[in-house]
Amino acid sequence: MPESALHQRLHAATGNRSYRHLSELTETNPETVRRYMQGQSPSVEFLSALCAALSINGEWLLTGKGPMRLADVRKSALQNAEASELLSAMARTIEMLIDRVDRLELLLQMLEIRVRTAPKATNLLETKTDAKDAKGTKPGDRIRTIADAVPKRSSPADR
């Protein structure tokens, strides 16, 4: 009986590993692994576990399309992508990053409000104590530096 293309790819993916080693990797009985490797149709669970354990591209194992190694899928996709697909992906990524920056700006503005309205911060700014931390900085000086730096950031509306 000639070996199927799937079984040829199975052998290419597993190399010289023993049935016992493959059974440990996939948590499958060694006898079952032997039958799969010798031509019986493998279960979906076995194929899935094998792909995960050996970092094999499942599409390649099942169809022969794409790269064998999972690590090479992204590189292959980028090489085979149309310019319009790449531009669309880049635009979606930029939109996502802009959204994240906007959320960070909002968070910083909320933190600024909290720092400026917190009673402890006000008291520390007004305190004229000679106590210094390990770096020789007074608590009020450090808070004043942070408070002075916050308003210098532009708001999303200014952009």
N, C-alpha and C positions, 0 to 999 in steps of 0.2 A: 504494500500500500504506500503510495507516494506521500511524502510529508507535506502538510498544508502550509500555506504562506504564514498563517498565524503561528504554527509550531516552529517554523523557521525563525520567525522574529522572537518567539519565546526563547529558543536556544541562543540566539544572538544576544538577547538581553541578559540571560542568566549566566552565560559563559560556562566555566568549568565548575560551577558550584554543585555540590552534592545535593541529592534529593533531601537528605536530612537537613542540610543548611537552609535550603529553600523552604522546607516545612517549618523551621524555626522562624524564618523571616515572615512567613505568611500565616503562621499559626494554623497550618493545615497538616493533616496526617501524612507522614512520609510516603505511605503506600499510595495515597491519593495523588500526591505530587508526582510520583513515578508514573502513574497512569496518565496524568495530564501531559507530562513531558514526553511520553511515548506515543501520543496521538489522540487520546480521548479528549473530547471537548471540555475545556476548563470552565469552572464556574465563574460567575461574575465576581463573587467575593474573592476568589483566589487571584484573578487578574487585577482587581482593585488593590488588594494587599501587596501583590508583587510590584505593581507600579509605584505604590507609596514607599515600599521598603527599598527599592532600587533607584528611585527618582527617575522612573521611565515615563515618557509621554504616552498616555493611554490611547490617544488617537493613532499614534504611530503603531503601537502594539496591535490594535484592532484592525487598522486599515492600511498601514504602511505609509500613510501620509504624514509629512512633517518630520521634524528631527526626532531621533530616538531618545535623547536625554531631555528631561524636563527643563534643565537649566538653559538649553538652547532654544526653547520655544519662543521666548521674547525676541531674541536676536533674529530668528527666522521670520517672525511676524513683521518685525520692523523692515527687514530686507525685502520682503514680498509685498509690503503695503503700498497702496497707491498714494500719491502726493496729497490728494484730497482727504484720504483717511488719516494721514499723519497730521495734517493741518487741523482737522476736526478734533482729533485727540488732544493736540496741543491747546486748542481753544478751550476745550472742556477743563483741562488741567489749570489753565490760567484763570478761568472763571472760579474754579474751586479755591485756588490760592487767594484770589481777591476777596472772596467771601470769608475765608479764614482770617485774613488781615483785618477786614472790617469788624469781625467779631472780637478780635484782639484789641482793636482801637476802642470799641465800646466797653470792653472789660477794663481797659486802662482808664477810661473816663470815669467809670463807676468807682474804681479804686481811688482815683484822684478826689472824687467827691467825699468818699469815706475818710480819706486821710485828712482832708481839709475840715471836715465837720466833726471828727472824733474828738471828744473832750481831752483825752490823753495827749493827742498830738498837739492840740492848742496849748495845753499846760506845758508840754515839753519845749515847744517853741518859745514860750514866754519865760521858762525857767533859766535863771542865770547861775547855774551851779558850776562849780569848779571841778566836779567829778569827770573823769575821762575814762574811756574804754582802753583796751589793750593797745589800740593803734594811736592813742593820744587824742581821740576825737570826743568832743562833748556830745551827749545825746541830742541836744537841740540843734547843733550844727549839722549833724547827719540828716535829721528830718528836714531841716530847712533846705539842704542841698537837694534832697529828693523832691520836695515840694516845688522848688524853683525849676527843676528839670521837667516836671510833668506838663506845665502849660506850654512849653516850647514845642510840644508835639502838635502837628497839624491834625485837625479833625477830618473825618471822611468827607464832610461837606465842602471843605476847603480845597479838595483835590479835583 
